[in-house]
Amino acid sequence: QALQQFKQLQRRDDAVSDGAFSGLPTTGVYTYTTSGFESASAPGLPASTLGYPGTTTLTVFSDGCGEDWRWQPLSNRYEDLVVCRTPGNAIALLSRFDTEEFYGATDSRNFACTAGSLLLPARARPGETMSGTCTNGGNANSGGLSINYTEAVVGDDVLQVGRVRLPTTHLIVKEKMTGDTVGTGTESIWFASATGLPVKEQRTENTRSESA
């Protein structure tokens, strides 16, 4: 399904479809061993829980100045990050899009990120920190919110991916949600040092939302 989606959405005439000129990952579909779940509760209703399958996909599309990275664990659940290389060779986060479904209601949120919101620095050094803000104005199903995040570089690490030993940069990300959704999130994420491709991620989020 992810491959079909990639063929339908990726422009065939894109001059940077292999990522070579943008300094970003080669476009296509990447698979990840996955575990975890998402759960929602609402007054007077039983908990609604969705478990992740053992394998999920990250589809990399070329988009504007850079790429769109879509992680889709379920047919009705995905996240998009739109990223670009800066003139200084860092990876900037331009926008993000989240969609999920609980209790039969779909909630899609489109976030614009402030200038200077970085996902990965050009030359990551242990202890280096970054920050950014992505804001959503709300929709028919939920109110607006802002995600303020801070990142700290842990250092370089080499991960075994199949038969390949891959140099990565390890970061800790902390998120704070404010507005009609409040809560916190913590991520430990490893990016491929050469291209910025997410290689491994551990994430926990806990939020309370005024939504349908």
Helices and strands as residue ranges (DSSP letters): H 2-9, E 28-33, E 37-40, E 48-51, E 55-63, E 66-74, E 77-85, E 91-102, E 105-113, E 118-120, E 129-136, E 145-161, E 164-179, E 181-192, E 198-209
